[in-house]
Amino acid sequence: ERMSPPHDLSNHLMSKFLYKIEEAVAMFLFELTVLMVLVGSVGRTAGVPQTWSIDLAQAIFAWCCVLGADIALKNRGHIIIDIAVRPMPAALQTFLSYLWYIIIAAFLGLLVYLGTKLTLINTQRELGDLGVSYGWVTASIPAGAALMLISCLTRLKNFITGKEATTIQGRDGEAL
């Protein structure tokens, strides 16, 4: 079942539209990855290896992963282990929630910076048999980290303004 745009991060029509675009692109890239692996497998079985298809599948999958990670972040779909947090007072849980999102934002900012440097280093490197720059693959890291940074900062802003409840405590059987 397709998830609807997260209510807390998509208050505006444009945000909902961009969320739907991101979701559609991620699903399309996943389907394309599967198709490229299938082309490679069938070609290899038929004795006509299509090595380019596996290179392309890996490149597409990198983009699919970072888009999926951002979608999961927006939907609180990442796993949380809260056994140590549950017995803590609510005020401490709130503080830790803020702290956790600040640490995540700092890490994502670092990924944007270092990922951009890595992308620039890899612009001259070729991606397997495709003849395109490997920079297109490594660009998924800073691009995905930038999307997740926006999602993380939006959630932090929503915490501060009271539009969203702060919690790092999960519910049994659910991922936050």
For each residue, the residues with C-beta under 8 A, 3 or more apart:
1:
2: 23
3: 6 23 71 75
4:
5: 9 10 15 16 19 20 74
6: 3 9 10 19 74 75 76
7: 10 11
8: 11 155 158 163 164
9: 5 6 15 19 74 151 154 155 158
10: 5 6 7 15 16 19 74
11: 7 8 15 163
12: 15 16
13: 16 17
14: 17 18
15: 5 9 10 11 12 18 19
16: 5 10 12 13 19 20
17: 13 14 20 21
18: 14 15 21 22
19: 5 6 9 10 15 16 22 23 71 74
20: 5 16 17 23 24
21: 17 18 24 25
22: 18 19 25 26 67 70 71 147
23: 2 3 19 20 26 27 71
24: 20 21 27 28
25: 21 22 28 29 67
26: 22 23 29 30 64 67 68 71
27: 23 24 30 31
28: 24 25 31 32
29: 25 26 32 33 60 61 63 64 67
30: 26 27 33 34 61 64 68
31: 27 28 34 35
32: 28 29 35 36 60
33: 29 30 36 37 57 60 61 64
34: 30 31 37 38
35: 31 32 38 39
36: 32 33 39 40 53 54 56 57 60
37: 33 34 40 41 53 54 57
38: 34 35 41 42
39: 35 36 42 43 50 53
40: 36 37 43 44 49 50 51 53 54 57
41: 37 38 44 45
42: 38 39 45 46
43: 39 40 46 48 49 50 53
44: 40 41 47 48 49 50
45: 41 42
46: 42 43
47: 44
48: 43 44
49: 40 43 44
50: 39 40 43 44 53 54
51: 40 54 55 128 129
52: 55 56 128 129 130
53: 36 37 39 40 43 50 56 57
54: 36 37 40 50 51 57 58 128
55: 51 52 58 59 127 128 129 130
56: 36 52 53 59 60 130
57: 33 36 37 40 53 54 60 61
58: 54 55 61 62 137
59: 55 56 62 63 127 130 136 137
60: 29 32 33 36 56 57 63 64
61: 29 30 33 57 58 64 65
62: 58 59 65 66 137 140 141
63: 29 59 60 66 67 140 143 144
64: 26 29 30 33 60 61 67 68
65: 61 62 68 69 140 144
66: 62 63 69 70 140 141 143 144 145 147 148
67: 22 25 26 29 63 64 70 71 144 147
68: 26 30 64 65 71 72
69: 65 66 72 73 144 148
70: 22 66 67 73 74 144 147 148 151
71: 3 19 22 23 26 67 68 74 75 77
72: 68 69 75 77 78
73: 69 70 76 77 78 148 151 152
74: 5 6 9 10 19 70 71 151
75: 3 6 71 72
76: 6 73 175 176
77: 71 72 73 175 176
78: 72 73 175 176
79: 175 176
80: 168 169 170 175 176
81: 170
82: 85 86 168 169 170
83: 86
84: 87 88
85: 82 88 93 96 168 169
86: 82 83 169
87: 84
88: 84 85 92 93 96
89: 92 93
90: 93 94
91: 94 95
92: 88 89 95 96
93: 85 88 89 90 96 97 166 167 168 169
94: 90 91 97 98 166 167
95: 91 92 98 99
96: 85 88 92 93 99 100 168
97: 93 94 100 101 159 166 167 168
98: 94 95 101 102 156 159 166
99: 95 96 102 103
100: 96 97 103 104 168
101: 97 98 104 105 152 155 156 159
102: 98 99 105 106 156
103: 99 100 106 107
104: 100 101 107 108 152
105: 101 102 108 109 149 152 153 156
106: 102 103 109 110
107: 103 104 110 111
108: 104 105 111 112 145 146 148 149 152
109: 105 106 112 113 145 149
110: 106 107 113 114
111: 107 108 114 115 141 142 145
112: 108 109 115 116 142 145 146 149
113: 109 110 116 117 142
114: 110 111 117 118
115: 111 112 118 119 138 139 141 142 143 145
116: 112 113 119 120 142
117: 113 114 120 121
118: 114 115 121 122 138 141
119: 115 116 122 123 135 138 139 141 142
120: 116 117 123 135
121: 117 118
122: 118 119 125 133 134 135 137 138
123: 119 120 133 134 135
124: 133
125: 122 133 134 135
126: 130 131 132 133 134
127: 55 59 130 131 132 133 134 136 137
128: 51 52 54 55
129: 51 52 55
130: 52 55 56 59 126 127
131: 126 127
132: 126 127 136
133: 122 123 124 125 126 127 136
134: 122 123 125 126 127 137 138
135: 119 120 122 123 125 138 139
136: 59 127 132 133 139
137: 58 59 62 122 127 134 140
138: 115 118 119 122 134 135 141
139: 115 119 135 136 142 143
140: 62 63 65 66 137 143 144
141: 62 66 111 115 118 119 138 144 145
142: 111 112 113 115 116 119 139 145 146
143: 63 66 115 139 140 146 147
144: 63 65 66 67 69 70 140 141 147 148
145: 66 108 109 111 112 115 141 142 148 149
146: 108 112 142 143 149 150
147: 22 66 67 70 143 144 150 151
148: 66 69 70 73 108 144 145 151 152
149: 105 108 109 112 145 146 152 153
150: 146 147 153 154
151: 9 70 73 74 147 148 154 155
152: 73 101 104 105 108 148 149 155 156
153: 105 149 150 156 157
154: 9 150 151 157 158
155: 8 9 101 151 152 158 159 164
156: 98 101 102 105 152 153 159 160
157: 153 154 160 161 163
158: 8 9 154 155 161 163 164
159: 97 98 101 155 156 162 164 166
160: 156 157
161: 157 158
162: 159
163: 8 11 157 158
164: 8 155 158 159
165:
166: 93 94 97 98 159
167: 93 94 97 176
168: 80 82 85 93 96 97 100 176
169: 80 82 85 86 93
170: 80 81 82 174 175 176
171: 174 176
172:
173:
174: 170 171
175: 76 77 78 79 80 170
176: 76 77 78 79 80 167 168 170 171
